[in-house]
């Protein structure tokens, strides 16, 4: 069980860490200063959540590794984040669409985890769900504003949705780890979250006058680590540079 | 792009404050986003428990040109200041 629990905690932590890093790439270059600050706040929230999940993961693993070791010392094949969150920022619309697709699932997932039998998980999720709820409010409003905006913003948001939709489904595909945690009352069945999350997708995308692609196809391999996209390696090269060049450096 | 968004004046009520205070301004496409932007720009360090956003164009302001007739007449009316009373010690801080 502790191997499954470790795997699950890495999934939660890596989602937050990788998306947090992606969003932080906007710092200083967002289209307007208000969005710049808001995106930096979101990135910091996510990196804070990653710290909580990976701290617990390191304890469960019990091999003397710290959260920092997990974040900065693993390579691509040991990361367990969804393929969605490692996708490049693209234009601002693509970043916001990725955020919305993630936030809608994240809120439902954390909401369920707040009821976990595992007290630590329930506590982390209870704290994180408040942040995620605000992230979702903000990304939903922006998706609606841009989707139902000008011809150009609508076109870009539809293009972002068409591009990212095949990465949305991975979150709802259960595997043996999910089954073991469901059995133990620790985590929800990912497939069961789909109805609620899709209701959010349809409500917001509808208001945004965007058309959800009519396909169930979903790229897989992020949360199992079997097949990350080429983008994760590039992200880690930047994120982990300092610890790779100067192992154990502190300041 | 920011030039197309109206300017909003932001007022925050702090944890211990009695009234909303002006903290600054920002740009936003509408009132809802003005509140959200204010949350992100002005309450990052736990500064507030309530936000007001007012579109700057909606604020009626006095003109600096009128400061003579508006403010100077009160300069000479010292009897309007309650400074001619002795405050009993046990009244505490006023």
HADDOCK unambig.tbl for C-alpha pairs under 7 A between the chains (distance, minus, plus):
assign (segid A and resid 32 and name CA) (segid B and resid 2 and name CA) 6.06 0.50 0.50
assign (segid A and resid 34 and name CA) (segid B and resid 37 and name CA) 5.95 0.50 0.50
assign (segid A and resid 34 and name CA) (segid B and resid 41 and name CA) 6.83 0.50 0.50
assign (segid A and resid 37 and name CA) (segid B and resid 40 and name CA) 6.57 0.50 0.50
assign (segid A and resid 37 and name CA) (segid B and resid 41 and name CA) 6.39 0.50 0.50
assign (segid A and resid 38 and name CA) (segid B and resid 37 and name CA) 6.98 0.50 0.50
assign (segid A and resid 38 and name CA) (segid B and resid 40 and name CA) 5.28 0.50 0.50
assign (segid A and resid 41 and name CA) (segid B and resid 40 and name CA) 6.97 0.50 0.50
